[in-house]
Amino acid sequence: MELDAYARTSKNQYAAHEKTRHLLQSSMERLARRCHFEDQGSCMDAAPRRRRHIVDLGSADGTSSMATLQFAVASLNQATDDDGPIPLHVTFEEHPASDEKKLRTTLDHHDDWFKRNDITRTITMRSFYEPLFQPESIDFLMSYICLHWLDSSALDDIATWKRLGIDSHQQELLLKFTKVNESSAPENVREQWRTELAHRHLAKFLAFRANELLPGAEAVLVMVGHPHRFVTPEDGGPGPLTRAMARCIARGDMREDVLRRTIVPYFLRTEEDARAAFNLAANIEVPSSTSAGLSSRPGALLELIDCHSFETITAGSDDDDVIGGAFDLFWSIHSNSVISAGATTDELNILKEETKQIFYEIYDAKEGILSTFVALVVRKRTRVQWGTGRST
């Protein structure tokens, strides 16, 4: 992902944050009630008030994260009877390959707001597909527009994923797609990604977070879903990147091997996919951080409060070129996969112009680009219901 460009253009999909405000507000109201009951007990025991821990996973440059966090904190404090704000500590997590300096600069611009609301903060540059925090240390967790990306940290060559399910005599199929959710991708390849990668990776994520959430704590998770017109245009053909690469190859402007190796390592889930991964999380073993050789299945303690898909429009802002703004977002997300496949600078520049041309050919400049997202709200319960493997 081109992180600088993404930081400038991610606002073009901020509607996904706005359309899930009701989920976030409801979680904050429930958190306020939990804080109230816990603080009553602390007061009776003459114990100091605990600073609650909120986590934002996938903070990028911090711009969208801050807008959503400000809404969450306002909702939390409006739902309490306390005279002042509830003391918080917020951890912002971002992938280690991202620009920590840019994230820190964004947060520093809001220093007065953090102080007014009695909020301390830290940044952690790590992958969220690994344990991040101590067991039962998080009061609330949120992640927006990140979890469609799969865990590729253990891969030396991402192109190996593209070859899943493709025999040595079917190599021409590698020229048909750059994203596995495309209509042109072989169905058996897509199904292997669904079951062997997408379900397992999200289940692992949920199991790790279940181990770190306090009993009663919740998580709001919003990810890019299927169908999304970036990947499945309305005319039923391949996505714009695959089309553009095929055109460049036909003209002799790009080597065929670049398309053969290009794969974007994300999977766009349906609501049913998200539910399947949630169910799988109950069986994921998480090693104990305190006892060598011991493990548990904390995902079994998760309760699914909400899971639904919804649609938004991805487009440039009102004073921007609608399709041009959507293209800028698209290119910032996908271009690094072409670079990783070995494209030269000349090949990449020609491809960028060809992809932009295709955007204007296949998308409606008045309507923008129809986009699907999937939202989940999960809660950690205190015990597993007998005989079900799921929490009560």
C-alpha positions, 0 to 999 in steps of 0.5 A: 500500500502507498501509505502517503497516498492512502492517508490523503485518499482514505477519506473517500471511504470514511462513510463506512465509519459513519454508517456504523456509528450506531454500533459504536455508540451502543458499545460505548453506552454499555462500556459506560455502564460497566465503568459505573458498576466497577467504579462503585465497587472501587469507591466502596473499597477505597481503591483508585479509579482505574484508567480504561484501556481502548485499542484502535487496530490499524490506525494508518496515519491516524486521521480516520482513527482520530475522528472515530475515536472522538465520536466514541469518547464523546458517546462514552462520556455522554452516557455517564453521570460522572462530573468529568470524563472517564480516564482512558488510555488509548493504544494505536496499533499499525503495521510495522512497515507503516510510517510511525512518524506520520501517525505520531504527528497526527496524534500530536495535533490533537494533544489538547483534546487528549488532555481535556478528556484525560486520555493518555496514549501509546503507539505500537507498530506490530501486526494484529495477527499476533498477541499484542497485549496482556490477557484481560487488559482491554476494555474496548477494541475497534478496527476499521477497514483493515481485516480484509488484509490477510496475514502474509507475515510468514510468506517469503513469496506472496505469489505462492498464494496465487498458485493455490489450487492451480496445477502446473499445466494451468499456468495461463489461469494466473493471467486472469486475475489479480484479486481472488474475489474477481469473477475471473479468478478460478472458483477452486482458488477462491474457495481455498483462499476462503477456507485455508486463509480468510477463515483461519486468519480472522479466526486467529485474530479473534482468538488473540483478541478474546484472550486480551479483552476483559470479561464484558468488553466488546470489539467493533470490527468493520472490514471491506466486504464482498461484492465491491465494485473495485473488484467485481465491476457491474459489467461482470468482468475482471477488476480494473487492475487486471484489465489494465495489465492485460492491455499493457501486456497486449501492447508490449508495455508490460511483461507477462510475468508481472501479471502472472505474479501479481496478487493482492493479499486480501479477501473480501468476505460476505456476512456468512464468511465472517460468521464462519470465521467467528465460529472457527475462533472457538477452536483456536488454541492460544498459548498461555503467556504465563505457563509454558506448554499450556494453552486455552481457547479464549475464542469460545468466550466470544459472543456475536452481538451483531454481524451484518453487511451494508453498502456505501459509495466510494468517491472523491469529495464534493470538490473533487473528481468523483472517479478520480478520487476513487481511483487515487484511493484504489491505486494507493491500495493496490499498486504495491502488489504490482511493485512486489511482482517485479514491475519496473518504474516504466511499467508501473507508470504506464499501468497507472495511466491505463488503470485510470482510463479504465476507471472512467470507462467502467464506472459511473462518474455521477454515482461513484463506486458501490462498496460493501462492508461487513460489521461485527460486534463481539463481546467476551463473556465470563464462561463457556456454556456447557456442551456448546463450545460457545459462551453464555 
